[in-house]
Amino acid sequence: MLDFGRHARTPTLEISYADSGPADGPVLLLIHGWPDAARAWNAVSARLNDAGYRTIVPELRGAGGTRFLRDDTVRDGSGVALAQDAVDLADALGIAKFDVVGHDWGARAAYTMSALFPERVRRMAALALAYQPRGVFELPDFPQARRFWYQWFMSLDGGPDALAADPKGFARIQWDTWSPPGWFDEAEFTTTARAFENPDWVPITLNAYRRRWRGDQPSDPALAQLYARLPTIERIGVPALMVQGGADACDEPAISEGQAHYFTAGYRRVVIDGAGHFPLREAPDAVAQAVIAHLA
């Protein structure tokens, strides 16, 4: 089991993270998604450690033991902010270059890091989330819009109060519906949901989703230069792997098809039949095998 007792201070956060595997092994950042916690990487991280990799697994801003250093910092939940957090963590740990694997929000961070900081990323892998060129969120078709009900709900004027009233209940709906039944038990959800007790989980969640569809959401001004650069970058020059659950009921698997032309250093897509939106939990052996093959 990963131990999140370590802390690193960055310009914005005190990040809680786990560090496991051989100290002299290649460094691999594992970035979790939403609504999930860093413990989601327990099984995959153990397999990667056995294969000789050192894994750094942070708790995202707004999750678990990670805390903002200042009350007046904008609770920016964008992929740009998550990417900067990961690079800041690497800086704090003295890590110049690394591989990165991200799930869901972590996948967005991996794509964004690879676009904005290609000199830092050796190879990347994204789970469950297709690449969005230039960081643009496009209005989906009707079937996908139905799957995104939770995003529309949070974008309503009353959405923030409703989410704040029962954040764990809101997260539980996604666990119950984004993957085929039976992939988790009550004890695992209960333990994971403790990460949602972070005082910034609701603000970060709301900012992350409302900013996609509303023009009135704040961004951290410290990230202004990155926000200006991202729309100019369409193609990624970092070797990439995309792992897709064939039964993902949040993001239609077809969305991640046909994206190889966006990756100039190579791209491979692996579909895990029967897995839903949480392949790192549902099929850790298959995910670890695909990642190890990619990194090798």
Number of C-alpha atoms within 10 A of each C-alpha: 11 19 13 19 10 13 16 17 18 19 12 16 20 18 27 24 22 20 20 19 20 15 12 9 14 16 24 25 25 26 29 27 21 17 22 22 22 24 23 24 22 16 18 21 28 19 19 19 17 11 15 16 22 22 28 23 27 29 24 30 26 23 29 26 22 23 21 20 14 10 8 7 14 16 23 24 25 23 21 24 22 22 26 19 22 25 21 20 25 20 15 13 13 9 13 12 18 19 21 30 24 25 27 22 25 28 28 27 28 34 30 28 27 25 24 20 16 16 14 18 23 18 25 26 27 27 28 30 25 22 23 16 19 15 20 12 11 9 10 12 8 9 9 15 15 13 17 14 12 16 19 16 16 20 19 13 9 10 17 18 13 14 19 14 12 11 18 19 12 15 18 14 12 16 20 13 15 18 23 16 10 8 15 13 8 8 9 11 16 12 11 18 21 14 23 21 15 16 14 18 21 22 17 20 24 22 23 21 19 23 18 17 15 11 8 9 14 13 19 15 12 12 13 11 9 17 19 9 12 17 12 12 13 15 17 23 18 25 20 26 24 26 24 30 26 20 20 22 18 20 22 20 19 10 14 19 12 9 16 18 11 16 18 13 14 15 20 15 19 15 18 18 13 14 23 28 28 24 28 26 19 21 19 20 15 17 23 19 15 18 22 15 10 16 19 6
